[in-house]
Amino acid sequence: MTSTEIKAGWFDPTVSGCAIENETSKKIHCVSIKFNESNDPGSLKRAERECLRILNYYGKKYSQYGYWIGGSGCLSSGGPFK
């Protein structure tokens, strides 16, 4: 995909993140959720909430030693939106 195609909006960005086990640093579960702010205003916030909800679910269910959500949480592949 070229930068021209990306700027033309021919793809939907995603919000993604991973739940990681504290002791072992192994990934428990990763998720990627599409959103499109131009066609569906508010979809970024909904995608962020859904991403955190899913990762918290898997972290609580499958971690033996506690968990954290990797990086800076659920991040947008499309950059910051205001």
C-alpha positions in Angstrom: 0.0 0.0 0.0 1.4 3.4 -0.9 1.3 6.5 1.1 -1.1 8.0 -1.4 -3.5 5.2 -0.8 -3.2 5.6 2.9 -3.9 9.4 2.7 -6.8 8.7 0.5 -8.5 6.8 3.3 -8.8 3.5 1.5 -8.2 1.5 4.7 -9.7 1.5 8.2 -7.2 2.1 10.9 -7.2 -0.2 13.9 -6.8 0.0 17.7 -4.7 -2.8 19.0 -3.0 -4.0 22.1 -1.9 -7.1 24.0 -2.4 -8.5 27.6 1.0 -9.7 29.0 1.7 -11.8 32.0 3.7 -10.1 34.7 6.1 -12.9 35.7 6.8 -14.5 32.4 6.3 -11.5 30.0 4.4 -13.9 27.7 1.5 -12.6 25.6 -1.8 -13.8 26.9 -4.0 -12.4 24.2 -3.8 -9.7 21.5 -6.6 -7.8 19.8 -7.0 -5.5 16.8 -10.3 -3.6 16.2 -11.1 -1.5 13.1 -12.6 1.9 13.4 -13.4 4.8 10.9 -13.8 8.2 12.5 -14.7 9.9 9.2 -17.7 7.6 8.5 -18.6 6.8 12.1 -17.7 9.6 14.6 -16.9 8.2 18.0 -15.7 4.9 16.7 -12.2 5.4 17.9 -13.3 5.8 21.5 -15.6 2.7 21.2 -12.7 0.7 19.7 -10.4 1.8 22.5 -13.0 0.8 25.2 -13.6 -2.6 23.5 -9.9 -3.3 23.2 -9.4 -2.6 26.9 -12.5 -4.6 27.8 -11.3 -7.7 25.9 -7.7 -7.5 27.1 -8.8 -7.1 30.8 -11.1 -10.1 30.4 -8.3 -12.4 29.0 -5.8 -11.0 31.5 -8.0 -11.7 34.5 -9.1 -15.1 33.2 -5.7 -16.6 32.0 -2.9 -14.9 34.0 -1.4 -16.8 36.9 0.8 -13.9 38.2 -1.1 -10.8 37.2 -1.0 -9.0 33.9 -0.5 -5.7 32.2 -1.6 -4.3 28.9 1.5 -4.0 26.8 3.1 -0.8 25.5 0.9 2.2 26.2 -2.4 0.3 26.2 -4.7 0.1 23.2 -3.1 2.3 20.5 -4.4 3.5 17.1 -2.5 2.5 14.0 -3.8 5.7 12.3 -2.1 8.1 14.8 -3.7 10.5 17.2 -7.2 11.8 16.3 -8.7 15.0 17.8 
